[in-house]
Amino acid sequence: MNDPIGKHYLEDALYTFRYYKKLAERAFAQIGDEDFFKTLDEESNSIAVNMKHMAGNMLSRWTDFLTTDGEKPERNRDMEFVTLPETTKEDVLAYWEKGWQCVFDAVEPLKPEDLMRTVTIRGQDHTVVQAINRQLAHYAYHVGQIVYLAKHFKSSDWQSLSVPKNKSAEFNAYLEKKT
């Protein structure tokens, strides 16, 4: 792969991982502890469960990323969707940080020449590019769920994380002033 393109891709992937981490954190920072474990119905996942699942996925996918299958035998995916009564918000936040640290520890040292290497996930071959893209999409999906739930729980007190509703023209004018 062309080094400038590969370098740009890796920088952008890291930027995007960091963006989604921060987006989720800005969302769940707006809710009270009582909403952290709340679900909309029996089939829904709470913010805490989404975070726990993401962290479990991260630890499985990114531990020994280049040398072992991304679905680790010790992973218990089904338990990622269960919150035990003794689980605290601090437990979930610590696990979340551990998962993200694993992502950054795996992606930061990658070089452009690594991008076409083959890694496996559940026994299926992926290039490093495919594996990164797979995880970016997966994390974006769950971060969207976290943002949706936080926004639902905050309702009219929600502080927008992007362009506020009915404020596109004002935001565009702000951007024009910056240039």
C-alpha positions in Angstrom: 0.0 0.0 0.0 1.2 3.5 -0.8 2.9 4.9 2.4 1.3 8.3 2.3 -2.2 6.8 1.8 -1.5 4.1 4.4 -0.1 6.7 6.9 -3.2 8.9 6.3 -5.5 5.9 6.7 -4.0 4.9 10.1 -4.1 8.5 11.4 -7.7 8.8 10.3 -8.6 5.5 11.9 -7.1 6.5 15.2 -8.8 9.9 14.9 -12.1 8.2 14.3 -11.8 5.8 17.1 -11.0 8.7 19.5 -13.9 10.7 18.1 -16.4 7.9 18.8 -15.0 7.3 22.2 -15.4 10.9 23.1 -18.9 11.2 21.5 -20.2 8.4 23.7 -18.5 9.9 26.7 -20.1 13.3 26.0 -23.4 11.6 25.7 -23.4 9.5 28.9 -21.9 12.4 30.8 -25.2 14.2 30.4 -27.3 11.5 32.2 -27.7 10.7 35.8 -26.5 7.5 37.4 -30.1 6.2 37.5 -30.3 6.3 33.6 -26.9 4.5 33.1 -28.4 1.0 33.6 -31.9 1.8 32.4 -33.4 0.1 29.3 -36.3 1.2 27.2 -37.8 -2.3 27.3 -36.9 -6.0 28.0 -35.2 -6.4 24.6 -33.2 -3.2 24.7 -29.7 -2.7 26.0 -28.8 0.0 28.5 -25.9 2.4 28.0 -23.9 0.3 30.5 -24.5 -2.9 28.5 -23.6 -1.3 25.2 -20.3 -0.1 26.9 -19.6 -3.5 28.4 -20.2 -5.2 25.1 -18.0 -2.8 23.2 -15.2 -3.2 25.8 -15.5 -7.0 25.6 -15.3 -6.9 21.9 -12.3 -4.5 22.0 -10.4 -6.8 24.3 -11.1 -9.8 22.2 -10.4 -8.2 18.8 -7.4 -6.1 19.7 -5.4 -8.2 22.1 -2.5 -9.8 20.1 -4.3 -8.3 17.0 -1.7 -9.3 14.4 -1.0 -12.8 15.8 -4.2 -14.4 17.2 -7.8 -14.8 16.1 -9.9 -11.7 17.1 -12.5 -13.9 18.8 -10.6 -15.1 21.9 -11.7 -18.4 23.4 -12.0 -16.9 26.8 -14.5 -14.3 25.7 -18.0 -14.8 27.0 -19.9 -12.6 24.6 -23.3 -13.5 26.0 -22.3 -12.2 29.5 -21.5 -8.8 27.9 -25.2 -8.3 27.7 -25.9 -9.1 31.3 -25.5 -6.6 34.1 -25.0 -8.3 37.5 -26.7 -6.6 40.4 -23.4 -5.7 42.0 -22.0 -4.0 38.9 -21.3 -0.3 39.5 -21.0 2.5 37.0 -17.3 2.7 38.1 -16.9 -1.0 37.1 -18.3 -0.3 33.6 -16.3 2.9 33.1 -13.0 1.0 34.1 -13.8 -1.8 31.7 -14.7 0.8 29.0 -11.3 2.5 29.5 -9.5 -0.9 29.5 -11.2 -1.8 26.1 -10.3 1.5 24.5 -6.7 1.3 25.8 -6.4 -2.1 24.1 -7.6 -0.5 20.8 -5.1 2.3 20.9 -2.3 0.0 22.0 -2.9 -2.2 19.0 -3.6 0.5 16.3 -1.0 3.1 17.3 2.1 1.0 16.4 0.7 -0.2 13.1 2.7 0.9 10.0 1.4 1.3 6.4 3.1 -1.9 5.5 0.9 -3.7 8.0 -2.3 -2.7 6.3 -2.4 -5.6 3.8 -1.4 -8.2 6.3 -3.9 -10.9 7.1 -5.6 -11.3 10.5 -8.4 -13.6 11.5 -11.7 -12.9 13.2 -13.8 -16.0 14.0 -11.6 -18.0 11.7 -12.2 -15.7 8.7 -9.3 -13.9 7.0 -9.4 -10.1 6.9 -6.8 -7.6 5.8 -5.8 -5.2 8.6 -7.7 -2.6 6.7 -10.9 -4.7 6.7 -10.5 -5.5 10.4 -10.1 -1.9 11.3 -13.1 -0.9 9.1 -15.2 -3.7 10.7 -14.5 -2.4 14.2 -15.0 1.3 13.3 -18.4 0.4 11.9 -19.3 -1.8 14.9 -18.3 0.9 17.4 -20.1 3.6 15.5 -23.2 1.5 15.6 -23.1 1.1 19.4 -22.0 4.7 20.1 -25.1 5.7 18.1 -27.2 3.6 20.5 -25.5 5.2 23.5 -26.2 8.7 22.1 -29.8 7.8 21.3 -30.4 6.5 24.8 -28.8 9.4 26.5 -30.7 11.9 24.4 -34.0 10.0 25.1 -33.3 10.1 28.9 -32.4 13.8 28.9 -35.3 14.8 26.6 -35.6 18.6 26.4 -32.5 19.1 28.6 -30.2 17.4 26.0 -27.2 19.4 25.0 -26.5 18.6 21.3 -23.2 16.9 20.4 -23.2 18.2 16.9 -25.3 20.8 15.0 -28.4 21.5 17.1 -31.8 20.8 15.6 -33.0 23.8 13.5 -29.6 25.5 13.8 -27.9 24.5 10.6 -27.8 28.0 9.1 -26.3 29.4 12.3 -23.7 26.7 12.4 -22.7 27.2 8.8 -22.3 30.9 9.4 -20.1 30.2 12.4 -17.9 27.9 10.2 -17.6 30.6 7.6 -16.4 33.2 10.2 -13.7 30.7 11.3 -12.2 30.6 7.8 
